[in-house]
């Protein structure tokens, strides 16, 4: 190019962690950044502390909403805690609902479900905790507890038999599951009674169950250590058994796997989970969830010894499923890989602070919740995510850094008209929806085997206070391979990328430095 020409600064949506840095056209790096429905990057929203008085690390969450109150349930090694928040976002009371005689264990992992109890007319919270945290195949069986979903009082033991796996509601029944593929079915509408029916549907321990769509009655989908099974209520068989609930069981896959009992999530009637070596989904049939951006990154960096701590949470506002996992030598979830269901792409981000231990999308309330692993002077923290743009504790706000880096661009790697030349970037034309300053850094290198060299950081100021001289950002950066990084780290800082342009010209073609 004899004269500089404007070129769009843009990459394909998603952050590619697998393969080499030069290969591919997705964004190459990111921090606390997501992609909108137009496939453009933007900062992830902030989070605020609702309470810092949780006595222990949380290992399981659920919620129920009634009369403008959101009831959040959190289980830990010694306690079952209920926290209340009104639908305006104001935190409320906190209660200890731990059952009497509860077996304290550092490896307790909780599962919750809810159903209507026609005996009392109230919604019942059903809870189960067993020492499964360090061993997904643990066989220790523990009682099932229940109580009024909105009461502040302690849960009590149900009449159902103890199990090792967990519980799921398929109204009007509670199904409990565990060792050897055993499934126990409650009396209709009443978990206070003994188990009404018990059957074995597979050979390995069942570790997770969720309700599934069915036009003729209650149904569930279950995950064992090596299979996926569906169960559908059979009215004729139930009538023939004198009203004892009977389900028809079908094996979806007898050769499946599951990373953790917390990694399964339903999103728009499709079930997603992490297997032992791939991502999976069920939408009537089981199949692999394609991931060509960070599947190697996830499985190579996962601390497999802490596999049961991997948990899934969804953020429907942005079409996202997050799998939070312990990366490297971490013993708590300090990183997340994110699947965007709308764009069918993947990205990732470090998790804040010391990581997160449990998460929940509350359905009636628009903001998700997560609990952390950092002990404060008063206890552990329950965070409300997707609020504001900062980390907020009480009246204190701290900035949350965020950044996005494009893939490397060069005339050397153009599919058509490739030339062995370098770029010189002289001017950036910013196009952002932004609050606070954005920093632009150009990363350049001569070839794929050398480390990138960063330009001096340049500041892009917000448009409402911009001067005429600041409408363009001038720099001088020359390299054969160029990537552009945009970042923010200010109070209230936010950005959404638009049609950013870089004015470039071809210079020499040196491939060493």
Secondary structure, 3 states (H helix, E strand, C coil): CCCCEEEECCCEEEECCCCCCCCCCEECEEECEEECCCCCEEECCCEEEEEEEECCCCCCEEEEEECCEEEEEEECCCCEEEEEEECCCCEEEEEECCCCCCCCCCCEEEEEEEEEECCCCEEEEEEEEEECCCCCCCCCCECEEEEECCCCCCCEECCCCCECCEEEEECCEEEEECHHHEEEECECCECCCCCCEEEECCCCCEEEEEECCCCCCCEEEEEECCCEEEEEECHHHHHHCCCCCCEEEEEEECCCCCCCCCCCEEECCEEEEECCCCEEEECCCEEECCCCCCHHHHHHHECHHHHHHCEEEEEHHHCEEEEEECECCCCCECEEEEEECCCCEEEEEECCCCCEEEEECCCCCCCCEEEECCCCCCCEEEEEECCCCEEEECCEEEECCEEEECCCECHHHCCCCCCCCCEEEEEEECCEEEECCEEEEEEEECCCCCCCEECCCEEECCHHHCCHHHCCEEEEEEECEEEEEEEECCCCCEEEECCCEEEEEECCCCCCC
